């Protein structure tokens, strides 16, 4: 595990100024700094509110990061598709679950820089487990996980540890749990525990994950 982060520097200038203004209006600040990682899966957690999206974008822009996200291929048809791609959208075919993971792994292989944001809870409501697609993508694409966060108690958003997956899911998830244990969601009672089904059910494939814009 490395300590501070990295990502796809692509946002800047006016976007960074607007992001800083938005955060200042709400009394928020940013922690973390960019490093030399060009590709990563960014964990967007905890995710309990629609407010997570504007704060995530503002923090990203201040840090000089242009986040990417996954969306159903159908969303990208017609004139709207161009705009969604400009906003970081990546169209995927929601066929079989394992095929979806392979599509995203292939996207990483084709990209020089990619900072893919995935909310592992997959919902703003409390669920029993995180969806494990984010882990399998990072493992299959040989890219690190970055712990991004919005801490509503401290009014701080930013970038936390960079975690290199080992294939030992329990050990890697312990690292993530240690970090997110200190982060407070907007609605803590809706927060999904940082645990994968595979940890309790080793035979579970657990490849489902959200294919929508982080929010």
C-alpha positions in Angstrom: 0.0 0.0 0.0 1.2 3.5 -0.9 0.2 6.4 1.2 -1.1 9.1 -1.1 -2.6 9.2 -4.4 -2.6 9.7 -8.0 -4.8 9.9 -10.8 -5.7 11.2 -14.2 -4.8 14.8 -14.4 -7.3 16.2 -16.9 -9.4 18.7 -15.0 -8.0 22.1 -14.2 -8.3 25.8 -14.8 -11.9 27.0 -14.7 -13.1 23.6 -13.4 -10.7 23.7 -10.5 -11.8 27.3 -9.6 -15.5 26.4 -9.7 -14.9 23.3 -7.6 -13.0 25.3 -5.0 -15.8 27.9 -4.9 -18.5 25.3 -4.5 -16.6 23.7 -1.6 -15.9 27.0 0.0 -19.6 27.9 0.0 -20.3 24.8 2.1 -17.2 25.1 4.3 -15.5 22.0 2.9 -11.8 21.4 2.3 -9.7 18.9 0.3 -7.1 16.4 1.5 -4.7 14.4 -0.5 -2.4 15.1 -3.4 -1.8 13.8 -6.9 1.1 11.4 -7.4 2.2 9.4 -10.4 -0.5 6.8 -10.8 -2.0 7.0 -14.3 -4.7 4.3 -14.0 -6.7 3.4 -11.0 -10.1 2.2 -9.7 -11.4 4.9 -7.3 -13.6 3.6 -4.5 -16.4 6.1 -4.0 -17.5 5.5 -0.4 -19.4 5.9 1.7 -22.3 6.6 -0.7 -25.6 7.5 1.0 -26.9 10.7 -0.7 -27.4 12.5 -4.0 -25.2 15.2 -2.6 -22.2 12.9 -3.0 -22.1 13.6 -6.7 -21.6 17.4 -6.7 -19.1 17.1 -3.8 -17.2 14.3 -5.5 -17.0 16.3 -8.7 -15.9 19.5 -6.9 -13.2 17.6 -5.0 -12.0 15.9 -8.2 -11.7 19.2 -10.1 -9.7 20.8 -7.2 -7.3 17.9 -7.3 -7.0 18.2 -11.0 -8.7 14.9 -11.7 -11.2 14.1 -14.4 -13.2 11.1 -13.1 -14.7 8.5 -15.4 -17.8 6.4 -14.7 -19.7 3.5 -16.2 -23.1 3.7 -17.9 -25.4 1.5 -19.9 -24.5 1.6 -23.6 -28.1 2.7 -24.4 -27.5 6.0 -22.5 -24.8 7.0 -25.0 -27.0 6.9 -28.2 -27.7 10.0 -30.1 -26.5 13.6 -29.4 -26.5 13.0 -25.6 -23.8 10.3 -26.0 -21.2 12.9 -26.9 -21.9 15.0 -23.8 -21.9 12.0 -21.5 -18.5 10.9 -22.9 -17.2 14.4 -22.3 -18.4 14.2 -18.7 -16.3 11.0 -18.3 -18.9 8.4 -19.2 -17.8 5.0 -20.5 -20.5 2.9 -22.2 -20.7 -0.8 -21.3 -22.9 -3.6 -22.3 -24.7 -5.0 -19.2 -24.7 -8.6 -20.4 -23.3 -11.3 -18.2 -21.7 -10.0 -15.0 -18.3 -11.5 -15.7 -18.4 -10.1 -19.3 -19.0 -6.6 -17.8 -15.9 -6.9 -15.7 -13.9 -8.1 -18.7 -15.1 -5.1 -20.7 -13.8 -2.7 -18.1 -10.5 -4.5 -17.9 -10.2 -4.2 -21.7 -11.0 -0.5 -21.4 -8.1 0.0 -18.9 -5.8 -1.9 -21.4 -6.7 0.5 -24.2 -6.3 3.7 -22.1 -3.2 5.6 -21.3 -4.9 7.3 -18.3 -8.1 6.3 -16.6 -9.4 7.2 -13.1 -12.6 5.1 -12.9 -14.9 5.9 -10.0 -17.1 3.1 -8.8 -19.4 3.3 -5.7 -19.1 -0.3 -4.4 -22.3 -0.1 -2.3 -24.2 0.3 -5.6 -27.0 2.1 -3.8 -27.7 5.0 -1.5 -29.5 2.7 0.9 -27.9 0.3 3.3 -27.1 -3.1 1.9 -25.5 -6.2 3.4 -22.4 -6.1 1.3 -20.3 -4.0 -1.1 -20.5 -5.3 -4.7 -17.1 -6.7 -5.6 -16.8 -5.7 -9.2 -14.5 -2.9 -8.3 -12.0 -5.4 -6.8 -12.1 -7.8 -9.7 -11.6 -5.0 -12.2 -8.5 -3.6 -10.3 -7.1 -7.1 -9.9 -7.7 -8.1 -13.5 -6.5 -4.8 -15.0 -3.4 -4.8 -12.6 -4.2 -1.3 -11.4 -4.4 0.0 -7.8 -7.4 0.9 -5.8 -7.6 4.5 -4.5 -9.7 5.2 -1.4 -11.6 8.4 -2.3 -13.9 9.8 0.4 -16.4 12.4 1.5 -16.4 12.9 5.3 -19.5 14.9 6.2 -18.6 15.1 9.9 -15.3 16.9 9.2 -16.5 18.5 5.9 -13.4 17.0 4.1 -13.2 15.2 0.8 -10.2 13.8 -1.0 -7.9 11.0 -1.7 -6.7 8.4 0.8 -4.5 5.3 0.6 -3.5 3.6 -2.7 -4.1 -0.1 -2.2 -2.4 -2.7 -4.4 -4.6 -5.8 -4.5 -2.9 -9.1 -3.5 -5.6 -11.6 -4.3 -6.2 -12.2 -0.6 -9.6 -10.6 -0.5 -10.0 -10.6 3.3 -6.6 -9.0 3.8 -7.2 -6.3 1.2 -10.6 -5.6 2.5 -9.2 -5.2 6.0 -7.0 -2.4 4.7 -10.1 -0.7 3.2 -12.1 -1.2 6.3 -9.4 0.3 8.4 -9.5 3.5 6.3 -13.3 3.9 5.9 -14.0 3.2 9.6 -12.9 6.8 10.1 -15.1 8.4 7.4 -18.6 9.6 8.2 -21.3 9.4 5.5 -24.0 12.1 5.2 -26.5 9.5 6.4 -24.5 7.0 8.5 -27.5 4.7 9.1 -27.7 4.2 5.3 -24.0 3.3 4.9 -23.2 -0.2 3.6 -20.5 -2.1 5.5 -17.2 -2.4 3.7 -17.5 -6.1 3.3 -17.7 -8.4 0.3 -20.0 -11.4 0.0 -17.0 -13.6 -1.0 -15.6 -13.0 2.5 -18.5 -14.9 4.0 -19.4 -17.1 1.1 -16.1 -18.1 -0.6 -17.9 -19.8 -3.5 -19.8 -16.7 -4.4 -18.7 -15.0 -7.6 -20.0 -11.7 -6.4 -19.2 -9.8 -9.7 -22.1 -7.3 -9.6 -21.5 -3.7 -9.4 -23.2 -0.4 -10.3 -23.0 0.8 -13.9 -24.2 4.3 -13.4 -22.7 7.7 -12.7 -21.3 8.0 -9.2 -23.6 9.9 -7.0 
